[in-house]
């Protein structure tokens, strides 16, 4: 454990976290499940800002008041839920927050070494979601996840043999699969709110493509759109894909092609001039993208109109 120049504490080992919590040493050096589901463990808060060198999967099982910091955002988690953190992300908790019942699973990346999960875990976008995008679970979903946590707990406490690692990794993969399923459900059950976000994205793109910003700043990026609607790029992409079947980049390109067709059909601007007005530094890049999306060059499209 060491303090960085930016005044946050970095935990390099799971044992260091246990020490900060005042807990016994972990049963396994690369993985630990802290069970505070009955609020029986008086866990003091970690330093206000800290960085872990391992993955963190948290399940809050009861409603509590307090807030959590993740990256540059604060989140009020009084409804509980599920949160996923990855190595290197800045975390923090309000110093005087009350204890919260639930489970904390800490997994060092070396625990996955030589297993496919070492690579596939990177495919789970929710490790890159912002904290305000945490997973909200129904009581039944919460019970399902708790049972998997208990399986991990049982393996760590009672077995620790040649099969322990393989069994626990299977349980972690199961948690990640459930998380994917429940996030898909969350996108659907919050359809009204999510539809409002889609309308915001459409309005943002319309405004951006009609402003001078596009000439000065270039094409809008996924990060720009995500920032405007206060979501992480990965969460926004997954949300849009659930609503439209397209990710954020595809929606940007769709709006771009729509604007390009408007200019090709209603102005006498050259292809180079249109490319410039749409934020392209090189006309060839514009023509290549236009053909990839429409199966014809800008000139062929214009000629077809005539």
ABEGO torsion letter per residue (X at the ends): XBBBAAGBBBBABAAAAAAAAGBBBBABAABBBBBAAAGABBBBBBBABBBBABBBBBBBABBBBEBBBBEABBBBAAAEEBBBBBBGBBBBBBAABBBBBEBBBBBBAAAABGBAAAAAAAABAAAABBAAABBBBBAAAAAAAAAAAAAAAAAAAAAGBAAAAAAAAAAAAAAAAAAAAAAAAAAAAAAAAAAAAAAAAAAAAAAAAABAAAAAAEBBBAAAAAAAAGBBAAAAAAAAAAAAGBBAAAAAAAAAAAAAAAAAAABABBAAAAAAAAGBABAAAAAAAAAAAAGBBAAAAAAAAX
